[in-house]
Amino acid sequence: MLRWVLFCFGCYTLTELACYIRYLKDAATLASYRTGLPPSFDYAEWTRFFADRVRRERAHNPRALLALVSGIFWSRPVTHLHEENVKAMLLMMATAREKHDGPTSDEDASMADDLVSEVNKAMISIHGHPLLYGKDEQSWIRINNPTTNHVVQAPVYQPVLLHSTKRIVRAIADELFRKCLRCERFLCDDTGIVYWVRRNRPVKHGRVLVILHGLGLGAVPYIPFISTLISAVRETYSVVIIPEMPMISGHRARRHDPLGGPFAKLGELRPPYPRSDEIAESMLTFLRERSGHEITDIVCHSYGSTIATYLTTHQPNMIDKIVFLDPICFFTRNSIFWLDAYRPMSTREIGLLFLRGQISRGCKKLSNALIFGDLDHAHVTRNCTWVMEHVDREKLLGENTLLIMGTEDDRVAAEDVASYMAAYNPAVTCHVMRGWRHSRVIFERHSATKMIAAFLNVDS
């Protein structure tokens, strides 16, 4: 019996070691890829939007502006930040450029000076004094951008048993989509997006609904929510489409160019994760081909609001009504979310928290490690998602927009967002739920779907 136990333990150890070696190889390979901004990215439009939003936020809520600045510097107190560091950050954020990209124009430098003065006005109104004079070499900027200002990936190795469990859950979920939700599965070869399509019986209005998932395991945790929502809006929508992004949903990366190949030498390496414009184009094409429609309503949650922002930026004409659940896409406090993506993770730290009896903190750290520590998630959030693209430009905000957020959400500043909407986009419908944490909207599905259905249903 002992020999059998030792034999099994030895086999498991060798398997784990082999998987860990492969994991290190995959991590090194992924770190060499990057999904950049679209070739058509309008730098001038982004600069205008960013500068205007800083000025608007300072006038409306100076605390929120200072919270953004603090968050970009790893939550260092704004009272410890120096003016030149903040100016460099604002210049980089507004122009999507750094020093090695070439000299700054006089116009951009003047704009950066103006934005620093806005931050100083906020500092004086809140703290009674401006930013510290000069420059501090220790203040490092933390923000997603299309240049080299990002840290290397720091994923957490997930043991074979955990990895196998996730694959089994993914396979079971696929069967649930087919048999319980009665969905058909389609794959976009160009982007790697998996589309699940549910066709309801013919209804009066015959509209299309797209549901966009957050990070984790794709749409798997949303199955009960999706089922409840489909039942609530079945008289309005004849087609429901559930896209699942590659890599962050348990589905493999799209076909991409190998490192060291001819494309790499030409600087045209095709990365594993698609660009924002490719995602938007894929969804519009699929909508046309599979539903016969060119306009859809959208329900998006958490990171799904980033995907929705890709659509509002690149294919705005395809969207009618849109529902944001726990959105991370709204300026200025959207940077809260990315602290989780960048914060160093350690299995040792998680274990110590549980041993010390800090169960709540340990569970939160473990949850973050399972999501943001996953190799593919770390790659997508660090090397493929840029703040210049995931911030909603507010072009479509109006009576066709619904926001549902929780006051206890540590990734979305719900009350700040709601206050801004009330001041500048009063037609937007906001529900700020007291005591709700991030993703509770998914698990409180009956309450949430009632609000969503009342907003979406044509006959309501």
N, C-alpha and C positions, 0 to 999 in steps of 0.2 A: 504493500500500500504506500509506504513512504517513498519507494523508488518511483512509483507511478506519479505521486505528487511532485517529486523533484523533477521528473521528466517533463510533466506539463508546465511546471514553472519555468524550466529552462527553455522550452519551446516558445512560451509566451514572451520571455525576456528577449530572445533572439528576434522574434517577430517585432516587438516594440522597438528594438535597436535598429532593425532594418527600416522600419517606418520613420523613425526619427532621422535617419540619414537621408532618406528621400525627402522628408519635410525640409531639412536644411538646404538641400539642393533646390527644391521648388521655391523656397523663400528667396534664395540668392537670384534665381532666374526672374521671379516676379519683380524684384526690386529694380531690375534693369528696364522694365517697361513703364511707360507713362501714357495716360490718355490725356491729351492736351485740349486746349480750347479749339473750337471750330475755326476753320480757315476764314469763315465769314464773320467772325466775332467783331462787333462794332465797338472799338475801344473808345471812340469819342462819345458815343451814346452812354456807355457805362460810366465814363468820367463825369458826365453831366448828371446822371442819376445819383451817383455816389455823393458828389459834392452837394447837390440839392438836399439829399436825405440827411446829411450831417447837419446842415443849416436848419432844416425843418425840425429835426429831433432836438437840437439844442434849444430852439425856441419853445418846443412843446414839452419836452421831458429831459432836462439836462442830466438827471441821474442816469437815465438809460444810455445816453451818449457816453458818459464816463464809464458805465459798466461795460460797454463795447470795447472801449480803449483798454480797460483793465484786463478783459478777457483775452484780447489779442496778445497781451504781454503775460500770459499764463496766470491771470488773476492777481498780478502784482498790484498793490494799492496804487491808485492814480497819484496819490500824494508823494509817491516815491519815484515817479517817472519824470524823465527829463524832456525838455521841449524838442531838442534835436532828434531824439529817438521817436517821439510821437510824430514829428514832421516826416521823418523817413517812412514810417508806417503809413501815414495818410497818403503820401505821394505814391508809394507802391500800390496801396489799395485802390486809389483813384485812377491810376494809369496802367495797372497790371504790368509794371516794369520795375526793374531794379538797376543798380548802377552799372552792372556789366552789360545791360541791354543797350547802353549808349548814353550820351549826354541828355540831360533833362532840358526841355525847352523853357524859355523864360515864362511862357504862359502857364506851364504846369507848375513851375516853381512858385509863381505868384499865387496860383490856386492853393498850393500846399500851405503857404503862409497864411492865407485866408482861413483855411480849415483849422490850422493850429490856433488861430485867434478865436475860432468858435469853441474849441475845446477849453481854451483859457477862460472864456466867458462863463462856460459851464463850471469850471473849477472855482472861479471867484464867487459865483452864485451859490455853490454848494459848500465849498471849503474855505472861502474867504481869501484865497491866494491862487496865483496861476501855477502852471507846471514849473518844476525846477529848471533853472537856467542851465544850458549847456548840453552835454552828451554823456551817457553812461554806457560803457562797453559791456556791462553785465546784463543789460536789458535785451533779451532775445525775443524776437517777434514770433508768435505762433499763429499762423493762419494759412489756410489753403490758398495757393495761388499758382499760376501757370509757369512760374520761374523755379529757381532751385532752392527757394526758401522753405524747405521742409526737411523733417528729420527722417532717418531711415526707418523702415518698418520695424515694429517691435511686437510681432505676434506671439501668442502663447501656444506652445505645443499641446495638442489635444490627443490623449492616449487612444490606442486602437479601439478599445471598447466604446469610448465616447464617439469616435468617428464612425464606427460601425452602427451604433445606435441611431445617429443622425441619418445615415443612409437608409436604415430600415424605416424610420419615421417618414422620410421623404417618399419611399416606395409606397407605404401605406396611404399617405396623403394623396398620391397620384391616383390610387384606386378610389379613394373617397371622392375626388373631383369627378372621376368618370361615372361612378355608380350612384353616389348620393346626390351630388350636385348636377349630374347628367351633363357634364361638360365634354367637349371635344378638345383634343390637344393638337396644337400646331407649333412648329418651330420656325423662327426666322433665321435662315442660314447666315445672313449678313451680320446680324447683331448678336445672335445667340439667345434672343428673348423667346421664352416659351409662353404661348398664348393659350389660355383656357377659354372656351366659348360656350356659353349656355344660351340656348335658343328657347324662349318661352312660346307658348301658343300665341297665335295672332291676337294682338290687342289693338285698341282704338288708336292710340297715339304712335305706337311702333317706334319708340325712341331707343337709343343705345346708351348703355352705362358702362363706364370703365372704372375698375377698382384697382388702385395702386397700393401695393404693400410697403411696409417699412423694412428695416434691417432685421436679421434674425435667421429665419429659415423660409424666406419667401412668403407666400400666401398661406403656408401650412397653419400657423396659429390663428388665422383669420377665418377658417372654414366655418365655425359656428356663426360668427358675425356675418359672413357672406350669405349663408343660408337664410338667416333671419332677415337680412336686408332684401334679398331677392323676393322673399315672400311678401314683404311690406310694399314693394314697388312693382309687383308682377303685372298690375293693370296698366302700367306706364311704359315699361321697357320690354321690347320683344327680343333684344339681344343684350347679354351681359358679357363683357370681356374682362378677363383677369390676366394681365401680363405679369410674368415673373422674370425679373432681371437675371442675367447670367452671373455666376460666381456667388452672389449673396443670397441665393434662394435654394442652394443645394444642387443646382444645375451647373454643368460644366461651362468653362469659358468658351467664348466663340472661337472659331478657327483664326489663328493669328500667325504672323511671320516668326520663324525661329531666329534667335539671336545669332549674329554672325553671318546671316544670309545676305543675298544681294540687296534686299530692301533696306537692311540695316546700314549698309555702306552708303546708300543713297539718302539716308535720313528719312525714309518713308516707311519705317517699321509699323506694321499693323498690330496694335496692342490687343490684349485679351478682352478688355472691356470697352464697349463702344462709346463714342463721343456723344455729347448731348444732342447735337443736331441729327446724328444717326439714329438715336433712340426716337426722337420726335418724328423723323421721316418714316421709320419702320412702323410706328403706331398709326400714322395717317394712312399709309399704304395698306396695312392690314385692315383698318377700319373700312376703307373703300372696297377692298376685295371680298371680305367675309361678311359684311353687313349691308353693303350697298349704300351706306351713309357716308357723309363727310363731316358731320357734326355729332358730337357726343357730350354727355354729361360725365363728370368725373367725381369720384370719391377717393380721397388720398389720405394716408396716415403716415405721420412722422417722416421718414426718408422718402416716402412716396410723394410728399409735397415737393421735394426736390425734383423728382421726375415730372411732376405736374408743371413745375416752373420751366422745365425744358420745353414743354408743350406750349405754354403761354408765351414763351420767348420766340420759339422757332416756328410754331404752327398755331398761332392764336385764333385763326378762323375756324379751327376744328372744335372749339370749346364753346358750350353754351353755359350750363350751370356747373359750378364747382364747389365741392365741400371739402374743407380742410379740417382734418382731425389731428390734434397735437402737432401743428405745423412747425417745421424747423426752418422755413424758408423766408421768414419775414425779418427785415432789417429793423432794429439794430441788434436785437438780442439773439439772433440766430446763431451767434458764435458760442452760446452756451453748449450746444450739442457737440461741437467739435472738441471740447475739452475731453470728453469721454474717448473720442477717437485717437487723441494724441497722448493722453495721460499714460505714463509707464505702468505696466502690469506685471504682477509677480505671483506665481502660485504659492510661494513661501508666505507672502503678505496675506493672502487669502486664508491659508491654513492657520496662521497665527491669530487672525481675527476670530475664527471659529473656536480655537483653543482658549482664547481669553473670554469667551462667552459673548462676544459682540456679534450675535447671530444676524441681526438686521444689516449691519454694515458688511458682514461677510457675504451674505446672500446678494447684496447689491454689487459688490466687487466681483463675485462669481458670475453674476448675470452679465456684467460688462465684459468680463474675460471671455465668456462663451461667444459673445457677439463681436465686440471690437478686437478681441484677441485672436479671433479666427483669421487664418492666413489670407483668405480671399477677401474678407471684410476689411482687414487692415490695408490691403492693396487698393481696394476701391475707395475707401474714405480718405486715404492719404495721397494716392497717386493718380486718382481719376476724377475727383470731385472738387471743383474750384469754386471759391466763394463768388467769383464774378459771374458764374452761371447759376448757382443754386439760390441766389437771392432773388426773390420775386420783384419784378420791376413795377408792379402795381398798375399795370395797364388795363387789366380786365376786372379789377376790383369794383364791385357795385352791387346792385340789387340781386344779381345772380350768384352771389358769393355767400357761403355760410362757413363760419368758423366755430369749432367746438374745442375748448381747451380746459385744462384743469389748473386750479390755483396751487396745487401741491406738486406740479410738474417741475422737476429739476432740470429739464432740458428745453422748456419753452416758457418764456416770461409772459404768461397768459394775460395778466392784468396790464402790462405795458403795451402789448399788442392791441388789446381791446381798447385801451385809452387812445392810442394813436388812430385806430380805425374810426372811433367815434368823432375825433377831431377832423380828420382829413378824408375819410371815406365813410360818411355816415349811412350810406345806403347798404353797407355790408351788415349782414346779420351775425352777431356774436353771441355765443352761449359760453359763459365762463362758469364752470362747474366747481363748486366749493368742495374741497377735500379730494378732488380727483388727481391721481398721479399720472405719469406718462403711461399710455396704453390702456388705462382703465376704461377709456371709451370703447375699446374693443371687447372688453370682458363684461361691461355693463351694456351688453348689446341691445337689450330690449328698450332701455331708456334712450340710447343713442340712435337706434334705427327709427324710433318714433319721431325724433326731431328731424332726422335726415329725410324720412319719407314725407313728412309734412312740408318740407322745403322742395323736394324733388317732384312729388306727384303733381301732375298737371291738374287733376280734378280737385286737389285739396284746397 
